[in-house]
């Protein structure tokens, strides 16, 4: 059996059939040969609450993950900036375990820091302020008290405003801040970091306090998509779908 597979930023929705088909093929193919699958945020384009699990599309996605988890593959899910309202009911339906962000896990035998990645983008001050508000218990309680339709309309309006805001920001603001990355390595005492969010897949080597560290950025699934594979004794492998 292989080691661990890592994905992020799938942004699955009924309006994105190509990404959905890629997901189905992935969980019925490469993921079945893994020890564990880690989904590091933004599995869905948006998530308005676990009471929306009755939507057929969401039930199908949860069902695919449930079949994977019952086959013996550990499935772990981390909140992203689009699906931070995923909660216990989704985990029960999918067989997934909800991860803290950040968290350190053994990946390929190496202690590895996992993050969605949005907290590393500290230069995007407007986004960080919004994140702080949306992650508060009070905001989430008030949001979840609204009807499903009201929540859906509110999220779609937020997505439109977000797209307009992104167009007005320099690209560098929405990438990780080098200082935040170095601080994450120091705080957690690891030499490997895996994250998504920025949609800038790649492998970055840096030195932090005399230590060689590496940062792996996962691909988003708006284009070809892909994943990172780790196996003990081997260098991690970034796989892009053809």
Buried (B, 14 or more C-beta within 10 A) or exposed (E): EBBBBBBBBBBBBEEBEEBBEBBBEBBEEBBBEBBBBBBBBBBBBBBBBBEBBEBEBBBEBBEBBBBBBEEEBBBBBBBBBBBBBBBEBBBEBBBBBBBEBBBBBEBBEBEBBBBBBBBBBBBBEEBBEBBEEBEEEEEBEEBBEBEBEEBBEEBEEEEEEBEEBEEEEEEEBBBBBEEEBBBBBEEBEBBBBBBBBBBBBEEBEBEBEEEEBBBBBBBBBEEEBBBBBBBEEEEBEBBEBE
